[in-house]
Amino acid sequence: MTNQAERLLSEFPEHTYDQWHEAAEKLLKGAPFEKVLVSKTYEDITIQPIYRQEDIKDLEHLKQFPGADSLVRGSKANGFLAAGWEISQELKASTPEALNTIIHEGLNGGQTELNIGINPGCPHCPGFTPETVADIKTALDGVAVDAISTYFSSGSKSLSTAALFFAAAKDMGVDISKVRVAFDDDPLATLVFKGQLKEDLGKRYDQMAALTAWAIKNAPAAQTITVQGDIYHNAGATATQELGYILATLVTYLEEMKARGLCPSEVLPRVRIRVAIGSDYFMEIAKIRATRWLWSKVAAAYGAEDAPIHIHASTSKWNKTSYDAHTNMLRVTSEAFAGVVAGVDGMHIGPYDEIAGESSEFSRRIARNLHIILREECGLDQVIDPAGGSSYIEWLTDQVAAKSWEIFQGIESSGGMLEALKAGTVQDSVEAVAKAKFTDIRRRKYRIVGGNMYPDLKGKKLEPKAVECAPTEKPAVEAASITPSADAAMVEQAIAFAASGTTASAIAAACESEGTLEIKPLATRRAVEEYEALREASAAFAGKTGAAPAIIQLNMGPSRRYRLRADWTASFFEAAGFNVEGATDFDDVDAAVAALANSKAAIAVITSDDDTYQEVVAPLAKAVKALKPAISLLVAGAPGENEAAWRDAGVDDFVNIRSNNYELNEQLLKKTGVL
């Protein structure tokens, strides 16, 4: 066998990187290697076309095991073998009865964690608004509360929601010490999203400390603090920004809890990290692995060497489309795959119609089934650290961790996360990245299928549910004599009042303190929102006039010569909702002009191959302008040295890969009266 192996290896001699590089340059035929094969991400990480063992030979975590040391290779030694990731689909309903219905729909469909959306206080917003213990019991009727994890996206209502939940659990005979429950208390995330807190931040920290202290004593499996990174991702942030801000927020909360007498080693197990998973597959895997790594560094700094981490992931909202919305199913599949490979502890896969504000039973079922497919059909729960050993992913994990740590250190040196938010440096940094992304989207360097690329003009648009989060007056509530403090005794009082029938509003009113803190908010964005605005304007124009704005393609000569160019050009304009008349090929200038005379299009594009252009562009342009002087006339392709002559003949502009797709479409829509 040894001789056979030696003979086999001799037939495939080892090649050096320099040899590969030389061969690659030959294939590029003069095109610069660095420009064609090397790219740079928004995280300012330079990506090479190939990675080797030499690139990762010095990484310490390669010698470590899952569940140990840096946790890069996984938070558990056995990965998903003992228990898979939590199927944590978000559940939103306005009444306890409706919520109970979709809870059982989810449980029957494979859901393993109840992810319950709590209404933030706006009557127009979706979500459950529990006021009494009876509301909680109705919502959880028929649910084995001690056998399933429950996650409340409760925000500022965490203390009152917790009081109702624990009072209800006791009333149902549930052993509180065995309950797995989490509350989404993240005041800085609320501040970033809304731009203000109408309560004293110090008192919010007191409530956080009180609930955490109570959980340490009574509900060891409960998580009382959440650090939300997805709020930054969905505003356009990079992976490293998201992780850097997570770390800075985590340290802020640990310091605030420490100042209130809680030991960081006891607080860390009560923290849930929430991340988004975007479309950059390898980057998202690296980000999640780096999250565990940097968590371990923070924990070690506080003397908590073995602090467990819980990463809850949700698929991105940034890259979802309301036109051609079914492509969202493909996006979340790739995102979920990345989350599982990276080893998340729980995950919400967004239904394809999620961005509309409401989802259907069908869309929720399809989203849940993706979990089942990844687990039962792909067997991803049977592999421990499937990304381990990949030269590229290991290298990228190291890069993401290092750059995220730099962002974190920069925030700490400026006074911490709150001071950075007050100064607006965090918001400005995210907005700068979002601006760069939108610039690339406009030029179609950043591609969104169904948005700026390959639009489906026959597809039906998701109609978003209108939401106006206007402040409302608080209802009059009965008084609850709860003594506000940072001590667990306050939670005991709140639970006792809840058990006696006191409403959540009364409990919250007794615990909160008036205050105002305002910063520059960070708006949630979607990558394709500018293009959807163009599509909506074109649709409105069609509603008024009976037809969408039209462009006629003057296709000159046999189609086989330029069909790819013609299709590309049609897609270029369809991204803005134009109806492109491009099915006919014309043999000569007279035929093209005759077709134009019968068309209502206010825009014409000459389309053919470069050789044919030399013969037809000038005479055709003159004939077109003679027939319709006001028409906008373009040529598909780069004009080269012909630009001046063709413009003199009547050509107004050119459309090619260097064109700013959004700006040219916007300009043409304005000329046609759409905008």
N, C-alpha and C positions, 0 to 999 in steps of 0.2 A: 504493500500500500504506500509505503514511503517513497519508493522509486516512482510509482505511478503519479503521486502528488508532485514530486519534483519535476517530472516530465511535463505535467500539466502546467505548472507554474512557469516553466521555462518557455512555454509557448505564449505566455502573456506576461512579458517582462514589465516590471514596475516603471512607471513614467513619473518624471518630476513635474512640479507645478510650472516651471519655466517652459518645459516642453509643451504642456497644455496651453499655456498663455500664448506661445508662438503659433501654435496651430489655430487658436481662436482668432488671432489677429489676421492670419491668412484668409480665414473664412469671411472676415469682415470686409475684405477687399478695399482697404484703405480708410474705412470709417474708424474714427478714434475709439479705442477700447474703453477708455474711461467714460466717454459720453454715451456709448451704446449699451454697455453691459454693467456699468456701475451706477447705482441710483442712491438718492438721499431721501430719507423719510422726513415727515414733519417733526419727528423727534430729534432731528439733526443727527441721525445715525446713518453712516455710509454703508450701503449693502453691496457686497461683492457677489459676483455670479457663482462662486463656488467656495465651499468651506472644507477644511481638512482637520485632521486630528491635531496638527501643529497649532491650529488657532485656539484650541481649548485645553492644551496640555497643562496649563498652570491653574486651571479652575479647581478650587478646593472641593466644591460640592460634588464633583464627579466621584470622589472617593467615599461619599456619604450614602446612607441608606434612607429610603422613604420613612417618614415619621420621626426622623432624628435630625439633630444638628440644625442646619439652616432651613429645613423643611422644603427646600426647593423641589425635591423629588416627590413630595406629597405630604399631606398633614397626618396621614395614617400609615403605619408600617405595612398594612395589607391592602392599601388602596381601597377599591370598591368591593373587594371580595366578601367582606363580612356584611356590608350594607352599601347599597348604591347611593348616588347623590339624591338629594330630596327633589322630587317633582313638585315644584312650588309655584304653580300657576296662580297669578293674581285673580282674586275673586271680588267682584264689585257688584253690589246690589243696594238699593235704597231702603229696603225693609228687611227685618229679620226673617220673615217668611220666604222672601225671594232669595235671600242669601242662603238659607238652608237648602233651598232647591238646587242652587248651583254648587253648593258644597257637596251634596250627595251625587250630583252629576259628575263632579270631579273625582270623588272617591271611587265611584263605580268605574271611572275611566282610567284609573291607575294613579291618581294624585296621592302623594305621600306627605305633603305638608300643606296645611291650610294657610294661604297667603291672603289675608283679609284686608281689603282696602277700607280705611276709616276716612269718612268725609272730613275734609280740612276745615269745615265751618261755613262753606259757601253753599247756599241752597241749590245752585245750578250744577255743582260738581258731583260726579258719581262717587259712590261709596256708602258704606254703612255708618249710621249715626246711632250707636247704642247709648241709651239714656238710663236704662235700668238693668238690674240683674236678669229680669224676665226677658229682656231683649237678647242678652247673651245666651240664655238657656234656649230660647226659641231658635236662634240662629244655629246653635250647636246640637239641636235635638237629634238624637240617634247617632251621635258621634262619640266614639270612645276617646275622650279628651286626654286620658293618660296613656294612650297607645299611639298617638300621632302628634307631630310637631305642629304648632300654631304660631303664625307670624302676623302680628298686627302692624300695618303701616300707619301707626297712630300719631307720629309727630308730637306736637305740643299737647296732644290729648293722652299721652302715654300713661301718666299717673292715674287719671280717672278711668281709662280703659283697663288698666291693670287691676284697679280696685274692683271694678265690675266683674272682670274675668275670674279673679281669685275668689271673690265672694260666691260667684256662680259655681265654680269648681267645688268649693266646700259644700255648697248646698246639694250638689249632685253626688256627693260622697267620694270625690276624687282625692287621692293622696297628693297633696300639693308638692311634696318632695320629689315626686316622680314625673311631674308635669314638665314637658319641653315646650317652652313658649318664648317668643321674642317680641320686643317692642321697638318701634322705629324711632327712638328718641335721638334726634340729631339737630339741635338748635341752630348750629352754624349753617347746615344745609337749608333750613327754613329761611334763615337770614339771606343767604345767597340767592335763593329762588325768588323770594318776595321783595327783597331789598329793605325789609324792616322787620323788627320784632316789637310787638305792642305789649311787651312784658319785660320785666327786669331779667337780664341774662343771668345775673348772679342767682336769682331765685329759681330760674330754670335749672341751673347747675345743682341747686339745693335739692330740687325734686329728683333729678337724675341720681344724685348721691343717696337720697333716702330710698328710692326704689331699688338701687343696686345693693345697698346695705341690707334691705329686707330680703332680697333674693339670696344673698350670701347665706343668711341664716335659715331661710325657710324653703327656698326653691332653687337648689343648686344647679339645676339644668336650665334655668331661665337666663335669657339674654336681655339686658335692660338698656343697652347703648348700641346705636348703629352709626357707622361712619360711611356716608354715602359718597362714593366716587362717581357714580353714574350721572349725577347732576352736572358735573363738569364735562364728562364725555358727551352728553347730549346737548351741550352748548358749543361743541366743536373742539374740545381740548384734545391734546395728544395723549398717548398711553402713559408717557412719563409725567406729564402734568397731573393726570388723574391720580396716579400712584403717589406722586409727591404731595399732593393736597390731602390725600387719605392719611399719609403719615403725619403731616402737620396737624391735622384735626385730631387724630388719635392721641398724639402727645398732649395737645391742649386739654382733652378730656381727662387723660390720666393725671395731669397736673392739677386740674380742678378737683378731681376726686381725692387726690392725695392731700390737697389743702383742706379737705373736709373729713380727713381721718381714715380714708380707705387705702388699703395697701394695693399697689399696682398689680401684684401677683394675684390678688383676689378679684381685681376689676377686670383684667384682661380676659378671663374666661366668660365674662358677661358681655363682651363686645362682639358684634357682628359686622363684618366688612362687606360692603355692597359695591360691586363693580359692574360696569357695562361690558358687553362683548361686542366689538365692532367687526367690520368686514375684513380687516387686515389679519388673516388667519394666523400666521406665524407670530405677528406682533402681539396678538391677544393671548396666545399661549404663553409667550415670554412674559407678558405683563402679570398674568395670574401667578406664574411660578415665582416671579420676582416679588410679588406681594407677600408671599409666605417668607421669602428670604429676608426682606426688610422688616417684616413683623418680628421675626426672630431676633434681629439686631436691636430693635426697640425694646423687646421683652428682656433681652439680656442686659441692656443698659439700666433697666429697672430691677434687676435681680430676679427676674421670673424666667428661668432657663427653659422650663417645659410648658410654657403657656400655650394652650390649644388655640388654634385659629379656626374661625368659621367664615368661609367666603361664600356669600350669596351673590350669584350672577344673574343679570337680566340682559336679554338681547337688546341691541341698540335701537333707539328710536331715531337717531340722527340720520341714518341712511334709508329709512323707509319711505315708500311712495304711496300717494293716494290715487294716482293714475297707474294703470297696469298693476294693481295692488297684489295680485296673486304672485308676482315675483318676490314679494316679501317672504313667502314660504321658503323660497330657495335661500334667501339671505339668512333667515333664522336657522336654517339647517346647517349652513356652514358655521355660523356663530356658535350654535349649540355644540357642534362637533369640537370646536376649539375649546369650549369650556370644559367638556368632559375630558379631553386629552390633557388639559392643564390640571385637572383634578379639583374642580369646584365642589363645595359641599352641598350646595343647593342651587337650583336654577329655575328662573321663570323664562320660558320661551314664549315670546309675544305672538298672539294670534295675528294673522296677516292683516286684519282690519282694526288692529288695536289703536292706531293713531287717529281713528275716527271718533274716539271717545267711548265707544261701546263695541263689544264683540258679540258674535253670534255663537250659538251652540256648535255649529259646524266648525267655525274657525278655532274655537277653544279645543274641540276634540282633535282636530288636525295637529294643533300645537302640542297637546299632551302626547299624541301618538308618536311624535318625533322622539320624545324621551324613550318611549317603549322600543322604537326601532333601534335607536342607538344602543340600548341595553340588551334587548332580547334577540335582535337579528344581527347586529354588528358585533355583539359580545364585548363592548368596550368596558364593561364592568369586570371583565375577567383578566385585564392586563393592569399591572402595577406600573405607573409612570411610563406610559407608552411613548412619551417624547424624550425620555432619558437616552442619552448617548448620541442624539442627533447633533452633529457638529454645528449646524446652523442655529438650531433652537437653543442649544447650550450657550453658544456665543452671544446670541441675541438676548437671552435672559440676563447674562452678565452686563451687557450694554444698557438694557432698560433699568436694571437695578442701580447701576452707577449713576445714570443721568437723573433718575427719580430721587436718589439720595442727595444729589447736588441741589435739586429744586427744594427739597425738604430743608436742607441746611441753609439755603438762602432765605427761606421764610423764617426759620428759627433765628437767624442772625439779625433779622429786621424786627424782631419782637414777637414772633409767633403768628399763628393763622389769623386770629382776630384782627391784629394790627395790620396784617397784609390785606385783609378784606376791607378794613376801614380806609386804607390808603388807596385801594383800587388796583394794586399791582397784580393780584391774582386775576381779577376780571379783565384787566388790560392785556395780560399775557394770553388768556384764553381767546379773547376777541381778536388778537393779532393772528393767532393760528387759524381761527375760523375765517378771517378775511383772506388769508393765503389759500385756504381750501376753496372758498367761493371763487377766487380768481382762477384756480385750476379747473373748477367745475365749469365756469363760463367758457374756458378754452377747451374743455373736454379732455384735459389731461387726467382729471379725476372723473371717472365714468360711472354713471348711474343708469342701469338698464331700466327702460320705461320712463326715464327722466330726460337727461340730456343725450342719451343714446338709445337707439332702437325703440322709439315711442310707438305705442299701439293706439292709433287714433280711434279705433273702434271700441276700445276698452271703456268700461264704465268707471267713473270716478267715485271713490269713497266720499260720501258727504259727511264732513266732520260735524259732530254735535256741537252746537254753539255753546260756549261756556264763558260766562262773565263772572269772574271771581270778585264781585263787588262786596265791600264790607257790609255786614248786616248788624242790626242791633241785637244784642244778646237778650234772650228771653228772661223774663223775671223768674228767679228760682228761689227755692227755700234756702235758708241759711244752714250751713253745716259748720259746727264749731270745731274745725280742725286747726291745730296749731302748726303753721308753716315752719319747717325746719329741714335740716339735712340728715335727720335721724330716721332710722327705720320705724320708729314709733308713729311718725306721721302716716306711713303707709298702713300700719295697723288700724289707725283711726279711720282712714279713708275706706278700708275694706269693711270695717264695722258699720260705717254709715251706709255704704252700698248695700250691705246685707239687710239693713233695716228699711231700705226702700228709697234712700236719698239718691237723687239723679246724678248723672255724670257732670252735668252743668253746674250743679251746686257744689260738688266736690272740687271741680276745677276752679270755680270762683273763690272758694275758700283757700285754695293753695296758691293761686297765682298772685302776682304783684304787678301793678301798673308800671309801665316804663316804655321808653321809646328808644330804639336803636336803629339808625338808618344807614345804609350803605348803597353803593351802586349795584343794582341787581344784575344777575347773569341769566339772560334769557335762554330758554330751551329753543334750539333751532333744528331745522331739518335741511340736509344738504341740497335737496331738490326744490326747496320752497320758492326760489326765484323763478324757476322754470314752470312750476305749477301755476304761478301767478300769470305767466304769459299764456299758458294753455287756457286758464279761466277767462282771460280777456278775449281770446279768440273764440271761445265757446259763447261768451256773452254777445260778441259781434255776430256770430251765426244766429243767435236767438233773435236779434233785432232785424237782420237783413235777410235771413233765410239761407245763408250760405257762409261757410268759414272763409277767412281771407285766403285768396288763391295765388299760386305761383305756377306759371307754365314753363315746363322745360322744353327748350327748343333743341331736341336731340338730333344731331346732324350725322347722317351716314348710318352704316350698319351697326346694330346694337352690340354685336360681339366685341367691337373695338373699345367700347367705353362703358359697358353696363355697370361694372363695379363703381366707376366714378359717378354715374347717374344715380345709382342706388344710394351711394354715400351722400350725395348732394341732397337727394330727397329727404333722407333721414335728418340731415342737418337742419332743414327748415321745418320738418314735422315736429321737431322738439319744441317748437313754439306754437304748434297748433295749426300751421299752414296746411291747406289742402294742395298737394303738389300734383299737377296734371302732367304726368311724365310717361304715359304708356305708349305714345306714338313716336316713331322715328321718321325723320324727314330726309328726302333725297336731295333737296336743293333749297336755296334761299326762298324761292317763291312759295314753295309748299309750307315752309315754316311761317312765313309772313301771313299766308292765308289762314293758317290755324290761329295765329295770334289775333287776327281780325275778328274771329268768331269767339274769342275767349274774353271773359270778364276780368281776367287776372290783371292786377296792377303791377305785377312784378314778373319779369321773364329772366330765365337763366339759360345761356347757351351752353350746351353740353356735348362734348365729343372727345376724341383723342387729340393729342398735341399736333400731330401732322395735319389733321383736318382743320384745326384752328387756323393754321397759316393761310388757308384758302378762303374760309368762310366767315371768320369773326368780323373783319372790317366791313365787307359788303352787307352782311346780315345786320350788324349793328346800325349801319346807316339806314337800311330799309325799316328796321324796327322803330327807330326814332322819327323817321318820316311819317310812319303810320300813326304812332302814339308818342308824341313828344314828351309827355309827362310820365311815361312808364319808367320804372326802375329796372335797369338792365345790368345783369351780372354775367360773368363767365366763370364756369367751374374749373378751377385749377389755378396754378401759379402762372402769371403772364410772362415772367422773365423780362427779356429785353423788349418785348412787344407792348409793354404796359402803356407807354406814352402814345403810341400809334392807335392802340385800341381805344383808349380814352378819347382821343380826338375823333374817332369814328362814332362815339356815342356810348361806350361802355361806362357804367357808373362805378362798378366795384367788382371785386373778385372774391370767390369763396373757395377756400382750400384749408388744409390742416393747420395753417398758421392763423386763420381767421379766429377772432373772438366770437364764438358761436352765439353767446347770449347777447352781446352788444349789437352784432349785426342783425339778429332777429328782432331785437327791441327797436332798432332804428327803422327796419322795414315795417314793423307793426305800426309805428308812429306815422309813417308815410301813407299807409293805407287807412288811417283813421281808426285803427283798433285801440290804440293807446292815446 
